[in-house]
Amino acid sequence: MMFPMSDPAFQRARSAEAKQAREQAILDAARTLGAQRGVRDVTLTDIATAVGMHKSALLRYFETREQIFLALTAEGWRQWSADLREDLARRAHATPAEVAAAIAGSLAGRPLFCDLLAQAPLNLERNVSIESVRSFKLVTLHEIELIGAELDRLLGLSELQTVDTIATATGMAGALWQMATPGPRLRELYTSDPRLGHAVVEVEPRLDRVLTAYLTGLVTAPATTV
Amino acid sequence: MMFPMSDPAFQRARSAEAKQAREQAILDAARTLGAQRGVRDVTLTDIATAVGMHKSALLRYFETREQIFLALTAEGWRQWSADLREDLARRAHATPAEVAAAIAGSLAGRPLFCDLLAQAPLNLERNVSIESVRSFKLVTLHEIELIGAELDRLLGLSELQTVDTIATATGMAGALWQMATPGPRLRELYTSDPRLGHAVVEVEPRLDRVLTAYLTGLVTAPATTV
């Protein structure tokens, strides 16, 4: 046949393109719903409804609800890492406090990513195939290496110290976000009962203080391990 | 009637005692199951089966599965705090590294508590009554105050710094435990793929390094906030 539309290569490309557009629509819907109500309250049915597909059709694109959110976590790592590295790369020198503020600000400005950082090891990685975990881990380890190079350049950290630093930053961002976002019912409780003052958590100032002290300690004390 | 067994006060006491014994049996079963397979994989039906009760009977003692585990989290806070404070109280002086090692060791030695520390803000506090959250928070804030007094005595930390320290220790213990305990399937992946070396996490050494640097930084840099 002579018409390009019936050429098999063209058909495959068209179908690959359609598949990718559909995947993107699913990720967009999950991102919007996750940001609105928190990842834990978004079901596969919610995502299917938002994107106008039947649940069984959606499962042709993603294994599970968790695979969708793990893909968004990988996307979050890439975007956070790119923004943070761009910020750090502009500096010829930086104090521990300045690096801490850059890390804390870039994480706190990404609430959905903070939510996903806590959800990933607890729920997401446990409900997907081994291959999905492998590619997710390779993304995060690559970004950790790239961020680590900037931390080494600015503060002279060892490889182990850069890995610890990023684990602390992302681990605490996830934990603090979960504490800081207990839902309207508990937030009302925390602010109305004067004995519960310390239960009210703000992500950015606490993450900033913790990372400032941590990085100050790292550059102050001689590294005992490599 | 003259028989003590039919005395209403005696009956009430007997029934209160039976109720308490039943509650304790439920908590014991949940503790054992949680330690065996991880909190996320224990259902209310599992607990009811282990204790030999029907699910509907169990719900006369606890509101939800989450209330049972939140009660175990409160118990974990009390026991961890008592052991850590006993350890710290024996010391007339301590370096940041010594305090960090005491905190890291006491947390890493309590795997179920570490699991619960990550589950509490993510899942447990969101599926119980407001009053259950209030009493849980009052327990944790009281223990934070008691541990804080020891941290202040040994390292001269401000109140905000002690709260930050305990939030960092418990937040990281929860996050690291979740990363370090991905289940046999993922552990096999992490150890078999040489590119995934940094995905293998050990709770105690990392928590020890992070808290050592953090506390070193706190006592090195002048406190900018109270």
Interface residues (C-beta under 8 A of the other chain):
Chain A: R40 P96 A118 Q119 P121 L122 N123 E125 R126 I130 V133 R134 K137 L138 L141 I144 L160 V163 D164 A167 T168 G171 M172 G174 A175 L176 Q178 M179 P182 G183 R185 L186 L189 Y190 D193 R195 L196 H198 A199 V201 R206 R209 V210 T212 A213 Y214 L215 T216 G217 L218 T220 A221 T225
Chain B: R40 P96 A118 Q119 P121 L122 N123 E125 R126 I130 V133 R134 K137 L138 L141 I144 L160 V163 D164 A167 T168 G171 M172 G174 A175 L176 Q178 M179 P182 G183 R185 L186 L189 Y190 D193 R195 L196 H198 A199 V201 R206 R209 V210 T212 A213 Y214 L215 T216 G217 L218 T220 A221 T225
